[in-house]
């Protein structure tokens, strides 16, 4: 039976350079803690998407938080994949999966609130040029 070689025995040119994402695990942890504190901002607009200002603010908050969350997730996931028996990276990966779930839960109101907007309100929003960026982003989904 073939056995996978230990990561340490693989020449560096054939390994991921995860330091391009985060230089160190400590820097990852610092960003994780910062983002964890900011996540409640996602919920600030729940039930308030009845004005264009609030809708755009909610979307901008999403745009500030989710790319950072994706970066944290990617790093932790790839570190974990390097050696799934490494308990440090198992824990890191578990933490970020939990944070992603929390973020998605906090922002879960967004699409249903848009879908349930009165037709007149939504039509008025769609006439505003400020909403073009949001519409373009939603079309990609």
C-alpha positions as CSV (number, residue, x, y, z in Angstrom):
1,X,0.0,0.0,0.0
2,X,1.3,3.5,-0.9
3,X,1.8,5.9,2.0
4,X,1.7,9.6,1.7
5,X,5.0,11.2,2.4
6,X,5.3,13.4,5.5
7,X,5.0,17.1,4.7
8,X,8.4,17.8,6.0
9,X,9.9,15.5,3.4
10,X,8.3,17.3,0.4
11,X,10.5,19.9,-1.3
12,X,9.3,23.4,-0.6
13,X,8.7,24.3,-4.2
14,X,5.9,21.6,-4.2
15,X,4.1,23.0,-1.1
16,X,1.6,25.8,-0.6
17,X,3.1,29.2,0.4
18,X,0.4,30.1,2.9
19,X,2.6,32.9,4.3
20,X,1.2,34.9,1.3
21,X,-2.2,34.8,3.0
22,X,-1.1,35.3,6.6
23,X,2.6,35.6,7.5
24,X,2.1,33.8,10.8
25,X,-0.6,31.9,12.8
26,X,-0.4,34.7,15.3
27,X,-1.4,37.3,12.7
28,X,-4.3,35.0,11.7
29,X,-5.4,34.8,15.3
30,X,-5.3,38.6,15.7
31,X,-7.5,39.0,12.6
32,X,-9.8,36.3,13.8
33,X,-10.3,38.0,17.2
34,X,-10.8,41.4,15.5
35,X,-13.4,40.0,13.1
36,X,-15.2,38.0,15.8
37,X,-15.8,41.3,17.6
38,X,-17.1,43.0,14.4
39,X,-19.6,40.2,13.5
40,X,-22.5,41.7,15.4
41,X,-22.4,44.6,13.0
42,X,-24.0,42.3,10.4
43,X,-27.1,42.2,12.5
44,X,-27.5,45.9,13.0
45,X,-29.8,46.3,9.9
46,X,-32.2,43.4,10.7
47,X,-35.7,44.7,10.2
48,X,-34.4,48.1,8.9
49,X,-34.0,47.5,5.2
50,X,-36.9,49.8,4.4
51,X,-34.7,52.7,3.4
52,X,-32.0,52.7,0.6
53,X,-29.5,54.1,3.1
54,X,-30.0,51.1,5.4
55,X,-29.9,48.6,2.6
56,X,-26.7,50.0,1.2
57,X,-25.2,50.2,4.7
58,X,-26.1,46.5,5.3
59,X,-24.5,45.5,2.0
60,X,-21.4,47.6,2.7
61,X,-21.0,45.9,6.0
62,X,-21.3,42.6,4.3
63,X,-18.6,43.6,1.8
64,X,-16.3,44.7,4.6
65,X,-16.7,41.5,6.7
66,X,-17.1,38.5,4.3
67,X,-13.9,38.9,2.3
68,X,-11.9,39.0,5.5
69,X,-13.8,35.9,6.7
70,X,-13.1,34.1,3.4
71,X,-9.3,34.9,3.9
72,X,-9.3,33.5,7.4
73,X,-11.2,30.4,6.3
74,X,-9.0,29.7,3.3
75,X,-5.8,29.9,5.4
76,X,-7.2,27.7,8.2
77,X,-8.6,25.2,5.8
78,X,-5.4,24.9,3.8
79,X,-3.3,24.6,7.0
80,X,-5.7,21.8,8.2
81,X,-5.4,20.1,4.8
82,X,-1.6,20.0,5.1
83,X,-1.9,17.6,8.0
84,X,-5.3,16.6,9.2
85,X,-3.8,15.0,12.3
86,X,-2.4,18.3,13.5
87,X,-4.5,19.2,16.5
88,X,-3.5,22.9,16.4
89,X,-4.9,23.3,12.9
90,X,-7.9,21.1,13.6
91,X,-8.8,23.6,16.3
92,X,-8.1,26.6,14.0
93,X,-10.2,25.2,11.3
94,X,-13.0,24.4,13.7
95,X,-13.0,27.9,15.0
96,X,-13.3,29.5,11.6
97,X,-16.0,27.1,10.5
98,X,-18.0,28.2,13.6
99,X,-17.4,31.9,12.9
100,X,-18.5,31.5,9.3
101,X,-21.7,29.8,10.5
102,X,-22.3,32.6,13.0
103,X,-21.7,35.3,10.3
104,X,-24.1,33.6,7.9
105,X,-26.7,33.3,10.6
106,X,-26.4,37.0,11.6
107,X,-26.9,38.1,8.0
108,X,-29.5,35.6,7.1
109,X,-32.3,38.2,7.2
110,X,-30.9,40.1,4.2
111,X,-32.3,38.2,1.2
112,X,-35.7,37.4,2.8
113,X,-36.2,41.1,3.7
114,X,-35.5,42.2,0.2
115,X,-37.8,39.5,-1.2
116,X,-40.6,40.6,1.1
117,X,-40.3,44.4,0.4
118,X,-43.3,46.1,-0.9
119,X,-43.1,46.2,-4.7
120,X,-43.3,50.1,-4.7
121,X,-40.4,50.3,-2.3
122,X,-38.2,47.9,-4.3
123,X,-39.0,49.7,-7.6
124,X,-38.0,53.0,-6.0
125,X,-34.8,51.6,-4.8
126,X,-34.1,50.1,-8.2
127,X,-34.2,53.6,-9.8
128,X,-31.5,54.9,-7.5
129,X,-28.0,54.8,-9.2
130,X,-26.4,54.0,-5.8
131,X,-28.0,50.6,-5.9
132,X,-26.3,49.6,-9.2
133,X,-23.3,48.1,-7.5
134,X,-25.5,46.0,-5.2
135,X,-27.7,44.9,-8.1
136,X,-24.7,43.9,-10.1
137,X,-23.3,41.9,-7.2
138,X,-26.7,40.2,-6.6
139,X,-26.9,39.1,-10.3
140,X,-23.7,37.1,-9.8
141,X,-25.3,35.0,-7.1
